[in-house]
Amino acid sequence: MGESKRIARLILRNRALESLFERIPDIRKNPAIKLRAILMSLFLMPFFALTSLLSLDVEARTRRLKTLLASQRRMVASDTTFRRVLGWMDPRRISEIPLRLLPHLERARLLQHTLAPGGPARRIGILDGSFMGGHWLSALCLVGKIVLPAFFEPRRSQGNELAASLSLLKRAKACLGCSFPKLWLLDAFYFASPVFRRIRAMGAHLLIKMKDSELRVVTKDAANLFAHFGGDSEAQGYDDNRLCRWLARQTLGSFAGFPVQVVQLTETYAKSRGNSTVTCWIVTTDLSLSLYELREAAHLRWQIENNLFKRLSHLSGTKRFYFKDRRPFFNLLHIFAAAVALLDAFIHILRRHSGRFKAVLAGAKFTWISFFRLLAEQLEGLILFRS
C-alpha cells in the first residue's frame, strides 16, 4: 500500500471521526438512506472541495463516495435530500458536533499556543463576526496549534454583533470547562466596558488590536506620551517569518476600572509594494505579557479571518451559499467547522513527519485543495462504515 493511501485511510478511519455523528436523532420513519451516510457526505465536502450542495449531488453518484459510505443505491442522496435533512435536524444537537472533537484535540495537545520561545502554553480564544450563507453571525474559535471553530451565533443584523458575542462567551464558559481560554484576542469593535467586565469576571484576560489611537482616551494619552517622552519600555527586533523590522513602545493605563498595557507597534516591511510602515495599537489587561508576546498575540488575531472564515469559504463555498432559512445553513456550518478542524489537526500531525508529508505531495506545492485532492485519488475501495 502506498504512503498516500495509508494517510488517506488514517484520516478517514479514526475514532474522532466515528464519534462525531453518534446520538443524532432521526425523525424519519423507515428511511431508505441512513442519516449517518447523509451527515458523512456533508462532512466530506471540504475534503473534496465541494462548494455547493449541487456539486455534492454529482459526487454522490460516483463510485468513490458510494464505496466510502457502502451505499448500494444509484446515488448516496440528492441535493434536495441533503437540504431537507439539514432543515429538520435539531440545531442544538448539531451545534455539539465540533465540541465532540475537544477531548481528542486536548489529548493531542493541539489547543494551546506558545507566544514566545520558552514561554508558557496558553489557551487562546478569538471572537469576530462575519456574513455567510445570506446570514450575519458571530463566531468563537479556540486557537492553539490548530483552529477549532467551537460556536456560531446567528444575528438579526450587522449591528448587534456585541450582544451576540457576549452570548457566545456565556455559552463557552458553561460548555468548555478547563478548555475555556484565558486570553481573548479581539478587534477594536470590542473595545467597550461591558466586554472588559464580562471577560475579567470570567477569570480571563483580553487583548484588543486596532489601527487608530483616537478611539479611546487611554490610547490617545499613550500616543501623546510616546510623541513627547517615549514609552515606559521599548523593544525591537527583526521578524524572519514576516520579513519586517518592528518597534514596540509600552506604557500603563486603565480602562473600565482595570489596569492595562498600552502598546504602539510599528512594523516596517522591506518588500511591501504599498506603504512599507504599518502602525497599530494594542491594549491588554494581561500585564504579564512581554512586548514580544503582545506582538505575536496581535498577529494571531487574524487566525479567525484566514484560517476560519476564508478557509471555510475556499473549501466549502460558505460565502457563496444562500439559505433563506438560517436553520439548515447553521446546521451545515457546524458540520463544516468540525470537518476543517479535524483536517487541520491531521495536517499538523502529518507535518511532524516530513518524509511522509513530502511523499504525499510528490513534489507538488502544498495547498489544502491540492493536498486532499492527492489523497482523494487513493480512496478506491476504502469503506468508512457499513450503512
N, C-alpha and C positions, 0 to 999 in steps of 0.2 A: 504494500500500500504506500503511495507517495506521501510526502510530507504535507502537501496541501490538503489531501483527502483526510489525513489524520487530524489536522487543525479544524477542518470543517465539521467533522464528527464531534470533536471536543467541544466546539462552540454550541452546536445544536443538540447535543446529548449531555445534559448536566442537570444536577439536582435543582439548581437555582431556576432554570427554565421550566422544569417539570412542576415546580411548586407554584408557579405564577397563577395558573388558572384553576387551582383547586377551590372547591366550595363556591363556585359561581353558579347561582340557581338558574335553571332553565324553565321558563314558564310554559313552553310549548308542550303539547300532548302528542306522543308518538312521533318525534321529529325524525325526518329522513336523514338529516345532516347533524352530526354530533356538534354540540356547542363548542367543545374544545377544539375541533377542527376549524371552526369559523374564527375563533379567537386567535388560534395559532397562525392562520392565514393573515389576519390583520397585523399580528406581531411581526411577521416576516417582511412586511412592506419595506421598512428601512433597510433590511438586509439585501433585498433585491432592488432597492432604489425605485420602488413603485410609487409614483406621485399622485395617484388618483385611484378611486375605487374601480373605475373602468379598466385601468391597467392591471389591477389585481384580478378582475374578471377574466382578462386574457391569460394571465399567469395561471389562474385556477384551472384552466383547460389543458395545461401542459402535463406531460408525463412526469416531469421533475417534481412539481408540487403535489400531484396526486399520489406519487410514490412516497414522498415525505410524510404525508398525512394518511397513508394507507387507505386511500379512497378508491372505491370500485366504481364510482359514478362517472358519468361523462365529463363532469366538472365538479370541483370541490363545492363551490357555491357561486351564485351570480352576484353582480354588484348590487342588485336590488335586495337580495337576501342579506348581504353584509349591512346595508343601510338600515333595513328593517330590524335586524337584531340589535344594532347599535342604539336604535330608538327605544327599545323596550327594556334593555338591561338597566339594573338599579345603579345609579351613579355612585352611591355610597360604597357598594361592593367593588366597582371598577376602580374607584379612586384609591383603593387599598393596594392595587397591584404593584405600583412602584415601591411601596413600603415593604413588600414581601422580599425585596432584594436586600433590605437592610442587614439582616444577620449574616448573609453570605458576604456582603461587601465589608462588613466590620471584621469578620474573620480573616479576610484577605488584607486588612489594614489599608483600605483604599479611600477612606473617608476622612483622613486627616492630612493636613498640609503643613510643611515646614517653610516658614517665610525667609529664613536665613540659615546658612550652613551652621550646623551645631546647635541651632535653636530648638525650642520645644515644638512638638507636633500639635497643631491647633485644629479645633473644629470650627469651620467657617461656613457661614450661610450668606446667600445673596437674595435680595428681593428686587423685583422690577416688573414693569408692565409691558404688554405687547398687544398686537391686533392680529388675530389668526382666524381663519375659517369664517370670517364675517362677524367676529365677536371680540369685544375687549376683554382682557383678562389680566390678572396678576399671577406671577409665578414665584415660587420659593424653591431654591435648589441648594443642595449641600455640596460643597466644593472641597475635595481632597486631592488625591492623585487623579481622580476622575470627577465628573459632574453627575450628581443624581438629582433629577427633577422630582422633588418629593410631593409638591402640592400645586394645584392650579385653582384659582378662584375667579369665576365669571364676574364681570362688572357691567352695570347698566350703561355706562358711558365712559368716555375718556377721562372725565373729571373726577370720578370717585375712586381713583387708584389708592389713595391713602387709606380710606376706610377698608377697602378690600384687603390691602396688605396687612393692616393691623389685625384683621380677622384671620389671615393666614398665620400670623405669628402666634395667635392664641391656639389655633389648631396644632401647630408644630410643637408648641410647649406641651400640649396634652398627649401627643402621639409619639414623639421621638424619644422621650426618656433621656438616657445618658448620651444619646446621639444628638441632642439639641445643641446647636452651635453656640460657642462662647464669644464669637466675633462676627458681627454682621457688616457686610460691605454694601453701601447704599450710594445713590446719586443725590444731587442737590435737591430733588423733589422731596426727599425725606428729612431735610434739614428743618425740623419742626419740633417744638417742645413735646407734643404727645408721643412722638416716636422715641425721643430720648427717654422719657419717663417710662414708657412701656418696656423697652428693651432693658433698661437698667433694673427695673422691678423684677425682670425675669432672671437676673443674675448674669447678664451678658453685657458685652460692650459693642459699640458701633463705630464705624468709620465712614465718613462722608467724603466723597471726592467731587469737586466742582471746578468750573473754569473761572468764575467771577468772584473776586473778593468783596464786591459791593453787596452781596446777597444778605449778609448778616453783620451786625455791629462788631462781633468778635473777630471776624476776618478783616473788616475794614481797619480796626485798631491795629491788628497784626501787620497789615500792609503799610500803615504809616510808620510803625516801629521799624520794619525792615528797611524802608526807604531812607530813614534818617539815622538809625543807630545800629542796624544789623540785628540778627537774631540772638536769642539766648544761647543757642548752639547751632553748629553747622556741620554738614558732612557732604562730601563729594566723591565722585568716582566715575568709572567707565564701565558701561554695560556691554559685554561681549556678545550677548544674545541679541539685543535690540540695536546694537551699534550706535550708541549715543553716550554723550558725556552728561552727567547730571550733578545738580547742586541743590541741596535741601537746607532750608533755614527754618528754625523752630522756635516757638515761644509758647507760654502757657496762658490760658484764659479760662473763661467759664461760660456755659450756655445751659439754660433751663435748670440752673442750680447745680450743675455738675462740672467739675474741673475737666478741662480738655487740653489736648495738644493741638496747636495750630501750626501747620507747616506749609511753606511755599516751596513747591517743587518745580525746578526749571531744567528741562532736558534739551540738549542740542544734538540733532541728528545730522551726521555728516553727509548722508546720501539722500536726504529729503529733497524732493522736487519742488515743493512749495516752501512754506515757512519752516525753516530748519529748527527754530527755537519754539518750544511748547512749554507753557506755564500752567500749572493747576494748583489748587488749594486742597489741603487735606485736613479734616478735623476729626479727632477721635477721642473717645472717653477712656481709652486704654492707655494709661501713662507709662506702661511697661514696654511698649513697642519702641524699638530703636528707629532711627531715621531710615536705615536700610530696610527694615521690616515694613515701615509705613509705605515706602515707595513700592515694594513688592505687592503689598496688600492692595494699594490703589490700582495697580495694573491688573491684579487678579479679579477686580470687579467686572472686567469685560468678559469673564468666563460665561456669564449668563447670556450675553449677546452672541458671542462667537461659537460657544460650544453647547448652546441650548437652542435659542431661537433660530439662528442661521442654520445650525445642523439639522434641526427638525424640518425646516423649510427645504433644505437641499436634498435630504434623503427621502422625505415623505410628502413634500408639496403643501405643507400646512398653510403657507401664506397664500396659496392659490385655491385652496378648498373654499367652498361656500356651503354652509349649512344654515338654513333658515331657523331651525330649531337647535338651540345650543346643547341639548342633552346628548344627541348622537355624536356631536363634534367633541365634546369634553370626554365622553367615554373613549372615543378613538384617540384623543390626545394623551390620556393616561396610559393607554396601551403602547403608543409610540414612545412615551417617556421611559417606560420600563425597557423597551427594546434598545433604545440608544444608550441607556446606562449600562445594560448588560454587554452590549457590543463594545462599548468604551472600556469596560473592565477587562474583557478578553484581549483587546488590542494592547492595553497597558501591560498585562501579564506576559503576553507573547513578545513584547519588545525587550523584556528581560533576557530572552533567549534569542540573541541577534542572529545566530545561524539559521534557526528555524524561520524567523521573520523574513530574512532575505530569501530563503528558499521558496517561500510562498510568493513573494513579489517577482522572483525570477528576473530581476533587472528592471522591472517597471517602476515608475515613480509612484510613491505612496500617496494615495488619497483614499478616503473611506470607500468611495464607489468603486475605484479600481481594485482595491484590496478584496472587498466582498464579492465583486464580480469574478475574480480569480477563484475564490473559494466556492462560489455557487456552481462553477463548472465541474466541481468534484463531488457533487451531491447525488450522482446517478446511483440508484439502488439503496440509498440511505432511507430508513424508515424511522421517524421520530417516535411514533406511538401507534398502537393499534386502535383505530377509532371505530 
